[in-house]
Amino acid sequence: MDCDLSEESEIGVHIVKHLMNEEDAFAVHQFLHSMKEPYKEVFSLRTFGELSFDKIGRLFGKSAGWARVTFYRANKQILEYMEAMNHERD
């Protein structure tokens, strides 16, 4: 369980770094707008709404585990998009 928390914190730090930069934040929001459901909503509920995985799972009629996996997949998509954008800038 501690591994999950440290992994979530590490992923969160990467996303927060992008959100702190105005240009990156806009790019994240643009990409988020184009994401498919349920990834878009789960990411938003967790990141901006600060809901627990349990509550997110209940909203969708799913488990907390489902919410956690969906959130990590959304994070992965966003981070891959941001890495690709950074390579284009270089």
C-alpha positions as CSV (number, residue, x, y, z in Angstrom):
1,M,0.0,0.0,0.0
2,D,2.8,2.4,0.8
3,C,4.2,1.8,-2.7
4,D,0.9,2.8,-4.2
5,L,1.0,6.1,-2.2
6,S,4.6,6.9,-3.1
7,E,3.9,6.1,-6.8
8,E,0.8,8.3,-6.7
9,S,2.8,11.1,-5.1
10,E,5.5,10.8,-7.7
11,I,3.0,10.9,-10.5
12,G,1.2,13.8,-8.8
13,V,4.5,15.8,-8.6
14,H,5.0,15.4,-12.4
15,I,1.5,16.6,-13.1
16,V,1.8,19.5,-10.6
17,K,5.0,20.7,-12.2
18,H,3.2,20.9,-15.6
19,L,0.2,22.7,-14.1
20,M,2.5,25.3,-12.4
21,N,3.7,26.5,-15.8
22,E,0.9,28.4,-17.5
23,E,1.7,27.2,-21.0
24,D,2.0,23.6,-19.8
25,A,-1.2,23.9,-17.8
26,F,-3.1,25.1,-20.8
27,A,-1.7,22.1,-22.8
28,V,-2.8,19.7,-20.1
29,H,-6.3,21.2,-20.1
30,Q,-6.4,21.0,-23.9
31,F,-5.4,17.3,-23.8
32,L,-7.7,16.6,-21.0
33,H,-10.6,18.1,-23.0
34,S,-9.8,15.7,-25.8
35,M,-9.5,12.6,-23.6
36,K,-12.1,9.9,-23.7
37,E,-14.4,9.0,-20.8
38,P,-14.0,7.7,-18.2
39,Y,-10.4,8.9,-18.1
40,K,-11.2,12.5,-18.4
41,E,-13.7,12.6,-15.6
42,V,-11.8,10.3,-13.2
43,F,-8.6,12.4,-13.6
44,S,-10.6,15.6,-13.0
45,L,-12.4,14.3,-10.0
46,R,-9.2,13.0,-8.4
47,T,-6.9,16.0,-9.4
48,F,-9.2,19.0,-9.2
49,G,-12.1,17.6,-7.1
50,E,-9.7,15.8,-4.7
51,L,-12.1,12.9,-4.3
52,S,-10.9,9.6,-2.9
53,F,-10.7,6.6,-5.2
54,D,-13.5,5.0,-3.2
55,K,-15.8,8.0,-3.8
56,I,-14.9,8.1,-7.5
57,G,-15.6,4.4,-7.8
58,R,-19.0,4.8,-6.1
59,L,-19.9,7.6,-8.5
60,F,-19.4,5.2,-11.5
61,G,-20.8,2.2,-9.7
62,K,-17.4,0.6,-9.7
63,S,-14.7,-0.3,-7.2
64,A,-12.0,1.9,-5.7
65,G,-9.5,-0.3,-7.6
66,W,-11.2,0.5,-10.9
67,A,-11.0,4.2,-10.1
68,R,-7.3,3.9,-9.2
69,V,-6.4,2.0,-12.4
70,T,-8.4,4.4,-14.5
71,F,-6.7,7.4,-12.9
72,Y,-3.2,5.9,-13.4
73,R,-4.0,5.2,-17.1
74,A,-5.2,8.8,-17.5
75,N,-2.0,10.1,-15.8
76,K,0.1,8.0,-18.1
77,Q,-1.7,9.4,-21.2
78,I,-1.1,13.0,-20.0
79,L,2.5,12.4,-19.1
80,E,3.2,10.8,-22.5
81,Y,1.5,13.7,-24.2
82,M,3.6,16.2,-22.2
83,E,6.8,14.3,-22.9
84,A,6.0,14.3,-26.6
85,M,5.4,18.1,-26.5
86,N,8.7,18.7,-24.7
87,H,10.5,16.7,-27.4
88,E,8.9,18.9,-30.1
89,R,10.1,22.0,-28.3
90,D,13.7,20.8,-28.1
